[in-house]
Amino acid sequence: MKLSLASLALLAASASAFTAVTPAGRASTSLNILAGTQSATERVANVMAARPEENEAIDALVKKNFPGAISNKAMETKIASILEAKGFTPANTLLCTSLCCDELARNLEDDLNKVYGHNFNLGGLSGFPFAGNTGFGAMSAHVPDDGFCLLVHGPHVGISKDGVIGKVERSGIALVDNCCGSAIAASNYLKGITDGGAKITTKLQQFSDFQQGAVQELILPHGKRLNDADNRMKELPYALYDSQDILVRDIINGGKGGIKQGLALLSGIQINTGPDTLDYFHPLRFDYYDADGNVVESMIDELSS
């Protein structure tokens, strides 16, 4: 499906409508983001000690439906080790995220907060980087002098204990709920258009629900892909990811002058399970940008091995 004029306008606005903010020179902006002497790997070990053990049935279910997925527990341990070797520490690293507003999408973020400190939030509904170039420029100015940024982004999807993708058990709620609700609403909107029973709306212009309108516009190019999918809910997060990947990398490129020592970009699909089991992540990109804003290394193989 061809991009609509509204989609083209939104893509342009999301990535380049704002001039990237270049941090002004200062005597010292060095921050001790997270006090203490523990290394990142030690902090991760402490965080993971409070997490449940791997559930073999859930682990097999997730990996059958999402080949390449690994538990957050395994991934966070590897991230800390890989980045530590490059000089990332809790004291010199600013965590930046672009994840969905859903509280389930906070699980990974909360874990990383305990390792690297409070995060700068670029994201909104479905994980799209709604803070854009202005947000990235502001975030870059907050990175410690001669420090690093770890940027994590991606959509999320639920899987229930009986294997239904797009559903998940939530604590205190009897109903097995939609996950991600924003993504599913956008998918239903798109299906109505591709099936011929609905028209493209002008909700993008309504500030009261601007983000959802934007998600619906940004998913329009994936109509045929989703209609042709064997499992629409399984394909949906990957379609969203492809749109987000373009936007996030364009935003980084536009603001690369603000990168200090380096930036690690981790992106993929968050996979949420029930309250008493581990969440998972399908890593699709783990790139290292140098101080000049160039991708000099893909670390995805280290993460996936």
C-alpha positions in Angstrom: 0.0 0.0 0.0 1.3 3.4 -0.9 1.9 6.0 1.9 -0.9 8.5 2.2 -0.1 12.2 2.1 -0.8 12.3 5.8 1.6 9.4 6.5 4.4 11.1 4.5 3.8 14.4 6.4 3.9 12.6 9.7 7.1 10.7 8.9 8.7 13.9 7.8 7.5 15.7 10.9 8.5 12.9 13.3 12.0 12.7 12.0 13.1 16.1 10.8 10.6 18.9 11.5 12.6 20.0 14.6 16.2 21.2 14.5 18.4 18.9 16.5 19.5 20.6 19.7 23.3 20.9 20.0 24.4 21.1 23.6 26.1 24.3 24.5 29.6 24.3 25.9 29.7 24.1 29.7 32.5 24.0 32.3 31.3 20.6 33.5 28.1 18.7 33.2 29.5 15.5 34.6 26.8 13.6 36.5 26.9 10.7 38.9 23.7 9.2 37.5 23.7 6.3 39.9 25.7 6.5 43.1 27.7 3.5 44.4 30.6 1.4 43.4 28.9 -1.7 42.0 29.5 -2.5 38.4 26.6 -2.8 35.9 27.0 -6.6 35.9 26.8 -6.7 39.7 23.7 -4.6 39.7 22.0 -6.8 37.1 22.8 -9.9 39.2 21.1 -8.2 42.2 18.1 -7.3 40.1 17.8 -10.7 38.6 18.0 -12.4 42.0 14.5 -11.0 42.7 13.0 -12.3 39.4 11.2 -15.7 39.1 13.0 -18.7 37.8 12.5 -19.6 34.1 9.2 -21.4 33.5 10.0 -24.2 31.0 6.5 -24.3 29.5 6.4 -20.5 29.0 9.9 -20.4 27.7 9.1 -23.0 25.0 5.9 -21.3 24.1 7.5 -17.9 23.6 10.5 -19.3 21.6 8.2 -21.4 19.4 6.1 -18.3 18.5 9.0 -15.8 18.5 12.2 -17.5 17.3 15.2 -15.5 18.4 13.5 -14.3 21.6 15.5 -14.5 24.9 14.4 -13.8 28.4 14.9 -10.3 29.9 16.9 -12.1 32.6 19.4 -13.5 30.1 19.4 -10.4 27.9 20.0 -7.8 30.6 22.9 -9.9 31.9 24.5 -9.9 28.4 23.8 -6.2 27.8 25.6 -5.2 31.0 28.6 -7.4 30.2 28.9 -6.3 26.5 28.6 -2.6 27.3 30.9 -2.8 30.4 33.7 -3.9 28.1 33.1 -0.7 26.0 33.3 1.6 29.1 29.6 1.9 29.9 29.2 2.2 33.7 26.2 3.1 36.0 28.0 6.4 36.7 28.6 7.5 33.1 25.6 6.1 31.2 22.2 7.7 30.6 19.4 5.3 29.8 17.0 6.5 27.1 13.9 4.6 26.2 11.1 4.7 23.6 8.6 2.2 24.8 4.8 2.0 25.0 2.9 3.7 27.7 1.5 0.4 28.9 2.7 -0.5 32.4 3.8 -3.9 31.1 6.2 -2.2 28.8 7.9 -0.7 31.9 9.2 -4.1 33.2 12.4 -4.0 31.1 12.8 -0.3 31.7 12.4 -0.7 35.5 15.1 -3.3 35.5 17.5 -1.1 33.6 16.7 1.8 35.9 18.1 -0.2 38.7 21.3 -0.6 36.8 21.8 2.7 35.0 19.5 5.1 36.9 16.4 7.0 35.8 15.7 7.1 32.1 15.0 9.8 29.6 11.7 8.9 27.9 11.3 9.5 24.1 8.4 7.2 23.6 4.6 7.1 23.6 1.8 4.8 22.4 3.1 1.6 20.8 6.6 2.7 21.5 6.9 5.3 18.7 9.5 8.1 19.5 7.0 10.9 19.8 9.6 13.2 21.5 11.4 13.3 18.2 14.4 15.3 17.4 13.8 17.9 20.1 13.6 15.1 22.7 16.7 13.4 21.5 18.6 16.7 21.5 17.6 17.4 25.1 18.5 13.9 26.1 22.0 14.2 24.5 22.7 17.3 26.6 21.9 15.3 29.8 24.5 12.6 29.1 27.5 12.9 31.4 30.6 14.6 29.9 32.6 11.9 28.1 29.8 9.5 28.9 27.5 7.2 27.0 23.8 6.7 26.1 22.0 3.4 26.1 18.9 3.8 23.9 16.3 1.0 24.1 13.2 1.0 21.9 10.5 -1.2 20.4 6.8 -2.2 20.4 5.5 -4.9 22.7 3.1 -7.8 22.4 1.5 -10.1 24.9 1.2 -13.9 24.9 -1.1 -15.6 27.3 -0.2 -18.9 29.1 -2.4 -20.8 26.6 -0.5 -19.3 23.7 -2.8 -16.6 22.4 -0.7 -13.8 20.9 -2.0 -10.3 21.5 -3.5 -11.3 24.9 -1.9 -11.4 28.3 -2.8 -12.0 32.0 -2.5 -8.9 34.1 -2.1 -8.8 37.9 -5.5 -8.2 39.7 -7.6 -8.5 36.5 -9.6 -11.6 35.8 -10.0 -10.7 32.1 -7.1 -11.8 29.8 -6.5 -8.4 28.3 -5.2 -7.1 24.9 -1.5 -6.3 24.7 -0.6 -4.0 23.0 -4.0 -2.2 23.0 -2.8 0.7 21.0 -1.3 -1.5 18.3 -4.4 -3.7 18.1 -6.7 -0.7 17.8 -4.5 0.6 14.9 -4.5 -2.8 13.3 -8.3 -3.0 13.5 -8.5 0.5 12.0 -6.2 -0.6 9.1 -8.2 -3.8 8.6 -11.4 -1.8 8.2 -9.8 0.3 5.5 -8.2 -2.6 3.6 -11.4 -4.6 3.8 -13.2 -1.7 2.3 -15.6 -1.0 5.1 -14.0 2.1 6.5 -12.3 5.3 5.4 -9.1 7.0 6.5 -10.1 9.3 9.4 -8.8 12.8 10.2 -8.1 11.9 13.9 -4.5 12.7 13.3 -5.6 16.3 13.5 -7.2 15.9 17.0 -4.8 16.7 19.8 -6.9 14.8 22.3 -5.9 11.5 20.7 -3.0 12.6 18.6 -0.7 9.7 19.4 -3.2 7.0 18.5 -4.0 8.9 15.3 -0.3 8.9 14.5 0.1 5.2 15.2 -2.8 4.5 12.8 -1.2 6.6 10.1 2.2 5.0 10.5 0.8 1.5 10.2 -0.9 2.2 6.9 2.0 1.1 4.7 1.7 -2.4 6.2 -1.9 -3.2 5.2 -1.1 -5.9 2.7 1.6 -7.4 4.9 -0.8 -7.8 7.8 -3.6 -9.1 5.6 -1.4 -11.7 4.1 0.1 -12.9 7.5 -0.8 -16.3 8.8 -1.1 -14.7 12.3 -1.9 -11.0 12.2 -1.2 -10.5 15.9 2.2 -12.2 15.6 3.1 -10.1 12.5 1.8 -6.8 14.0 4.7 -5.9 16.4 7.2 -6.6 13.6 5.3 -4.2 11.2 5.3 -1.6 13.9 9.0 -2.2 14.6 9.9 -1.6 11.0 8.3 1.8 11.0 9.9 2.7 14.4 13.3 1.5 13.3 13.3 4.0 10.4 12.2 6.9 12.6 14.6 6.2 15.5 17.7 5.8 13.3 16.7 9.0 11.4 16.4 10.9 14.7 19.8 9.6 15.9 21.3 10.6 12.6 19.8 14.1 12.9 21.1 14.6 16.4 24.4 12.7 16.2 26.4 15.9 16.8 25.2 15.6 20.4 26.6 12.1 21.0 29.4 12.2 23.5 31.6 9.1 24.0 29.2 6.7 22.3 25.7 5.4 22.0 24.4 1.9 22.1 21.0 1.3 20.3 19.1 -1.8 21.4 15.8 -2.4 19.6 13.4 -5.3 19.0 10.1 -6.7 20.2 9.1 -6.8 23.9 7.1 -10.0 24.7 5.1 -9.7 27.8 3.9 -12.8 29.7 1.8 -13.2 32.9 2.6 -11.7 36.3 4.6 -14.7 37.7 6.8 -15.4 34.7 9.7 -13.8 32.9 9.2 -11.3 30.1 11.1 -11.8 26.8 12.7 -9.7 24.1 13.4 -10.4 20.5 16.5 -8.3 19.7 16.6 -7.1 16.1 19.3 -4.4 16.4 22.1 -3.8 18.8 24.4 -1.2 17.2 27.3 0.8 18.7 27.7 4.5 17.5 31.0 6.2 18.0 31.4 9.8 19.2 31.0 11.0 15.6 27.6 9.3 15.3 28.7 6.5 13.0 27.6 2.9 13.5 31.0 1.2 13.9 29.8 -2.2 15.2 26.8 -4.5 15.3 26.7 -6.3 18.7 23.6 -8.4 17.9 25.5 -11.7 17.5 27.0 -11.3 21.0 23.6 -10.7 22.4 21.9 -13.6 20.6 24.7 -16.2 21.2 
